[in-house]
Amino acid sequence: MPAPLYEADVADGLEALAAEEVRRRLQPHVSMEPVALRGAVRFRFGDAPRRLFDLKTVLAVFQLHRLDVPRPRALLGDQHWRALCTAAAAIVHLHPPGAFETFYLSAAGAHTATMQRIAEGMANHLGLRRVQTPDEGHFLMRIRRPPEGSAGWDVLFRLTPRPLSARAWRVCNYPGAMNATVAHAMALLTAPHPDDIVFNPCCGSGTLLIERGLIAPAARLLGCDIEPAVLACARENALAAGLAERIEWEAWDACQTPLPEKSVDVILSDLPFGGLVGSHAENERLYPAFVQEMARIARPGARGALITHEVRLLNTVLEAQTAWRVEQVLKVTLGGLHPRIFLLRRQVW
Ligand SMILES: C[S@@+](CC[C@H](N)C(=O)[O-])C[C@H]1O[C@@H](n2cnc3c(N)ncnc32)[C@H](O)[C@@H]1O
């Protein structure tokens, strides 16, 4: 019997990074499978499914059942239905009692009589209350046509009652907070090293620095934000992440820090986009001053990873200077936003 098949949702643009994490964490029990979908990674995994809860660059992991049936109604046929019920119940049993309370079915035509019977039947089998929005759903079931265009139907069950991107450490919510899986990916892209002095200007609620701190030790982890109130939020999150002792938070203007010249190895920042936080006019002043200050405090050879929606503005600012070389630009799509991650290297003069 082949190992069970899984599919993970990932931010569109970070598939390669997520696939690398899947391989790294799960070898030798994993084999990658092709997938004709953006924002997804597919693999077979032959060890305890609980190990999949540790994945940090994926939004959510689903068990995938590809069934050779002509239409969804056939899923209710005795043999398929029993197998699906057994698989779904096994997922619920991976968690403590009461972890799942609600059930949500996502499917094109979810309102049709057949889909309603499937949803009702599965919710009843699992003893869960049906809800009408995915955010409220603990147990998520998806039904779809195979995206590869092959025959049959796919049934997917999410393995966890909350997406993996919803980190347990996030006890203080901040409206402009980054998705933690994207933050994790950005931190990985700076090739974390235990000797790094890592600076996170414009840290907000601390997502980037906390994810970096959870990946590997560092010589110093330092975050700053101009809003003192948001630093209280970052402190609460760091405490919940077990990093309270390791991260320093400062109420500084990122464009004028007291840090010495050439003192930082890594700069990680989620710049104000001018949407929820800041405005385009403010950003036109902020971005050049920010890039200049980062060039002052970065050691020659330092790595930078900046994420922003203000792609044209950041491109213009970076083209007008020579201190930072742009090594890679990654386009990410998530929740209707299309920010880019700029990977930079401080030049040696
Ligand atoms: C997009 S938010 C960062 C969100 C953060 N990554 C998180 O997950 O919570 C941008 C942050 O930049 C801060 N900011 C704006 N101008 C700043 C400046 N000149 N110096 C330092 N922080 C600044 C804002 O207060 C805001 O918290």
The ligand as an ORCA input file, in Angstrom:
! r2SCAN-3c Opt
* xyz 0 1
  C       3.224     46.377      8.321
  S       3.450     46.820      9.995
  C       4.442     45.519     10.604
  C       3.626     44.368     11.070
  C       4.447     43.281     11.714
  N       5.276     42.571     10.769
  C       3.566     42.280     12.437
  O       3.510     41.108     12.037
  O       2.871     42.659     13.375
  C       4.557     48.165      9.908
  C       5.007     48.726     11.245
  O       5.943     49.776     10.983
  C       5.849     50.713     12.030
  N       6.511     51.958     11.589
  C       6.083     52.880     10.699
  N       7.001     53.849     10.548
  C       8.055     53.519     11.341
  C       9.319     54.117     11.604
  N       9.681     55.234     11.040
  N      10.123     53.502     12.481
  C       9.767     52.341     13.096
  N       8.584     51.743     12.884
  C       7.739     52.317     12.017
  C       4.367     50.812     12.292
  O       4.119     51.308     13.596
  C       3.927     49.349     12.112
  O       3.879     48.672     13.338
*
